[in-house]
Amino acid sequence: MAVIPETRHESSRTLAGRSAELNSVLRRAGRARAGAAQAVLVRGPAGIGRSSLLAAAAVHLRADGFTVRTLTGSTAPARTAGPGAADPAAAPPDPYADRRRFHGHLVRRLAAGPLAIVVDDAQWCDEAILRCLDFTLRRVTAQPLLVLFAQRTESDGPGTAVLAELLAQDRCTLLELGPMSESGTGRMVDRALGGPVDPLFARRCAEICGGNPQLLGRLLAGLRTAGIRPDRSGLRRLRTVYGGILASLIPDFLAVQPGPVRQVATALAVLGRADPDLLGALAGIPARRAETALAVLRRFEAATPGARGAVMRDPLRRAVLAGLPAGAVRELRARAARLLNDAGRPAADVVAQLLFLDRIDEPWMLAVLRDAIAASPGRAAGPDVVGCLRRALTARLTAAERKDVHRELAKACAPTAPAAALWHLHKALAATGDAREKAAIAMDYGLSAVGTRQATDAVRTLGRVLDDLDAGLGADPGPADRELRTTIASALLVTAVNDTSAVSVARERALTWTLPRGDSPAERQLLAAMSVMTCLEGRPAGEAAALARKALRVEEAAPAGWWVLGPSTVLSQADAVDEALAGLERSCSGGPARQAARVRVPALAGRSLILHNAGDITGALRQARAALALAERSGPGDPAPLAHIALGSALLSAGRTAEAGLVLDRLVRTDAALERRLYEWHHYLYVRGRALREHGDLEGALAVWRRCGRSLAEAGVANPLLAPWWLPATTTLARLGRTAEAAEIVEQARPGLQRWGTPRALGLGLLATACVADGRARLRLLGDSVDALASSPARLELAKAEFQLGHELLRHGDADGARRHLRRVIERATHCGYHQLAAIARRLLVTAGGRMPQLAANPLDSLTGSERRVAALARDGVSNKKIAETLFITTRTVEMHLTNVYRKLDVRGRSELPGGLRPSGLLATGR
């Protein structure tokens, strides 16, 4: 395709000043027409001319023989609009099938000639549509296809991530639209107002609008209505029409004002907003004279009233300061920073002034930066803070000051750039000789290394520091030194306990340690870490739970963190579901001001996993979605692996297999460190295997589950319940007739299950053993499995086991027994939200001669035993405190149970609680 001359492009009244960009698009079109498929992403802010450029390109493309199909993200259908689009009431969509249909549809279109697909506002496009286009682009590289995307930079939508992938993988050419040139501005002015156009007038319009065609169009419409011509006289009138032109007048205005007005204007330009007292102090005049000067500035609209004093807009601030020497402005900034700091203003206000200084080398400046970091716990410090700290490193600092700057930079970078944080902590460690101070830095180093490739190195570093500390403290250290040593030991375990490579290194050290009593925060933190290590080693559940309870027995004043998440997870594995949920509730309570997202996200995800195992699939979905939403609101730093896994697991149980697969796929794309996360990685493999099985890929599922088992063994994890891959692997092998392989897996898992010893572990072990047994032995094992699981909180797994029992009874001719168990399965599965199992059980019930056309479920059956006990006492008027004392639980646990009861029964308070709640033997007094 020949490139059309620029003058021809300018003939369109919808496009001006974009000939170079249009030529670039048409060159790509020429390559596409020659048989090399092309994709171009036109990107820019609102009003910069993306849509106009695409529209002009479409006109030229049609003239050159292209068939043009246009689409806008705001009106894009939710699914691919290719042939054979699925009915909304049909089965869940198959994304890969959609992409194949879309690809086939476009190939047939391309047979008729060159095709251009124009997608405006692509950031709002449904992800499925962009995935289809990406799928097609990778398969029609030698076809006359051109795809034009337009993306608005300041808006994120469903398609933003896909567009980023297209660019990152070099399947799309980026065309950034910058500000329009002055010549382009002049042509727009000429078309709107007529000529000749005074160059100064055009230039002023460009400055006012920042080269944005949309803003310029609005300005010109107003000027046309006002009858302003684009000449010198029009330039003078322009100042009265558009408020932004005020910035060009402020220097002339100030030039004829008294000294105090100029001084206050300069002070306000430095500060941005301030009261008369602060302005007077910076300007060097009394506050009363500063107030008088402010009145003059307000009349000129150079200052406007604000909630925290007078405000000057940024364009005016720049104009006021532009006439001052750079050295004078820096001196004003330094004085302003000192005044703001002395006045106790927020650290962020002080940092805004420090940002402009060449040197950050005074102790109070570092203190301000430290306060700014502390003001945003769990979140990345602003770029201003980081910039100031990096500038501080260039100053002439003592070794101690340089070490402090590195530590503060590490804190600032840790939430979003852990690699940078580790680098700064490594520098701080190298600059420290004191054993106690090195210990404190090493602890930060270890916790920052959690989930990174440096975790193993961090564990070794913490080990060396611990050895040095022991050697330096002597045989009888004081209380503070003992607490420091215990803190380092707990940091070592926390750094390693969720890392597939580092956990074995830490285990060797931990075996030589004496269990602490749990009398101090550091000892309770160490107990928390040791409870998790005990769980991973597969020692009896009672031992691990006892350590976890000691760790959680005191609710610390500091915000909850891993020290609460870890032992709560251990308690859930030990069948102490109520205590586990209460611990995780502690991590979520208080809102974002108290608990950082990095704690609340895994806590919500952990609650989802516990609720799922306890048979509340609806609640599990709600908690997992809340965790993902919180992670997304908190920024891109955390891939939230556990939230994705919890959501995928709950979706599978809810029968939404395709959606679960997409969630798991997204996790793999976004979390490069997933394989290093011991807990999340093996849960992911377990859930991924379930997804493959639901898709009918039994061999693929078995391969993933076996990989999970090998990886757990390599990491030294001896607890089969951490990720119970062996159970679905056993049932799948038995289903395929490979009983010998299934029996081998069962034999490997049985000792660990018996050693852990919880009803859930024993019940699942019996269920797996039943899968490889025959005849009456199988029937007996299934009955024993149901009995064991009935005394555990695992209602979902109980329903599965009882279904197997009913099926086996029917095979042995016991139709009455089968019907009795199958009816219970239907009730349990329905209450859990496990509708697939309920449907299968109904069909088998009919086969057994039973009838259940419709289940009349009692809402009370959806409550757990603990929830019923709490609700019964609450209905009888017992206070939360008295309920807690009666049932030996915390008040927070009582509140959590009541919240769940209200939700499940759809009531608003205890006055609406129905009768029939009280379990037998529970009196109204709770005795």
C-alpha angles and dihedrals in degrees: 000000000000116000110245115231117260094244090061091053092055091061090083112092090209095060130054134163094007102099094118092052092046090050089053091053092047092050088057089048089055091055090048092051088052090059106271111114113229137193125195127187113204107199133183145118126287114296096012092120106264096136093044091051092050092047092051091047090051091055092053093044093054090048089054095053102267121140103227124206117184131201134175123208094226091060099033115132118247091244136034111288094217125122116294097028109181125254110249089235093053128094120298111291123261106225094198092051090049090053092050091050091048091049092050091048093053093045089057089049092049091055087069094054144286115342129200122193113197116196114186121193088014091174087073094049119115109261091234092061093051090046089055092051091048090049090052096045090056091054105041100051091139097047130097094254127139121184117191118193126186120199130188106222101210095051126074119201141158092291100048096092093049092051089051089052092051090054095043092052094048094242093122136046116229120224111185116200111216130184116309116257124251090251090054089048089052092053091051090049090050093052094047102039105017127241164336093048118205108229091225090054091051091046092051090050089051091051093048095049099035093231092298109144094204094052090044091052091054092048092049092049089056092046091050090052090050091051094240117162121212095247136099094281089049089053090059092049091046089069091065095046104052120044094209090070087070089087090066092054100047097084092052090045094052093045091071096041127099118266096259091056091051091046094050092045090053092047091050091048089055096045100035092210131020145141123253093261094058093040091051092049093052093041092047096237134108117276091244092058089045089056090051091050090049090056089058092049092049092054089055089046089237087122128035130192117263139178092258099035136289118346130208119196119239097248090054092046091054091047093051094049095041092080095053126089113260092240092054091051092051090050090051090050091051092049091046091052091052092047093049091048093048090048090055095242119164114288090239090063091052092047090053087065097040088056090073097050124102094216131043098184109124121099094234090055092057089048090055092050089050090053091050091055092047090052091067107046114187092009131093115264114246121268089250091062094045091047092052093048092050089050089051089061089062092057125091099268133166117248090256093050092048090051090052091051091052090051093050091047088052091054091048094050101038100089095055108011109038092165090059091045091053091050091054093046090050088055091048091050091051091052095051126086102168111098095217095049091045088053092056092049092046090054090056088046092054096047091047090052094057108124095008134105089255094064095099091048089047091053091052090046091051089048092054091047090049091052091048090048092051091049093048098044096054129208098310111038121181124253094265092050092047089052091050092050092049090049091054091048092052091047089053092054094043091051091053107031096081097036118096093212103037101044095081091052091054094043092063091055096043092056089068096050127101117234110255121231094235096237096134135041091253092051091049090050090052090049089052091054093044091051089058092046089050089051092051091049089056096234115158114304091234091063094049093044092050091055091046092051091050089051092051100038092100122050102222122224090230119081115276118261141154087324088071099033094054101052091039088058090049091053091052090053088050092056092252091127098158092053091045093052091047091053092049090046087058088057091052099042125101096038128247093314090067106026121044119227091247087066100035095049096059090039091057090044091050090051088052092054092048093048090048092054089045090056103257101123093163091053091045091055091049094051094045093050090048090052093051093045091052091048091052092048090050094060138255098300098093120053088196096220096177092051091054091048093048091049092047091050094049092046091053091053089047090056095249096126099157092051090048090053091053091051092051092046090053091053093054090050096049105037112064091173096053095113090056094056103089099197098038096041095055093042088051091053091048093051094040089056090053090052092051091049091052089052089054096252097129096163091049090050092050091050091053093047092049088050088053091053094048092048092050090051092049090052091050095244109156100175109100092198095064089084108354096208091146094070100059089036090055095047091046093050091048089050089054091049093248094129096155092058090046092050091052091055091048092052090052093051099041100078093050092048093050091047092051086048105187119143090248093051093047093044094051090046090054090048091053091047090051090057090065097040129088139216121347092351089063091049092050093048092050091051091050090048092053091048092050095046091046088067092050130074091243098109094157092055090043090058091051093048093047090050089055089049093051091048091050093047089054090051089054092050098254098131094163093054091044092052092049093053095040092054089054090048091053091050094046095044092048092050090047092050090243094136096163092063091043090055093048091047091051091054091049090047090057089049088053090054098258128129127217109152092167133010115229097201120197109225089217089067089067090066122095119234092256092050091051093050093050094044093049092054092044091053089054090056099257112153122243091247092052091046089053092050092046096050096035094240134117125270089242090058090051090053091048092051092048091050090053092047093051090050096047094045094039094233130137102220148345092284089067096049111124128232124258094060100116116098114224114280097024113119124207089251090055094245 
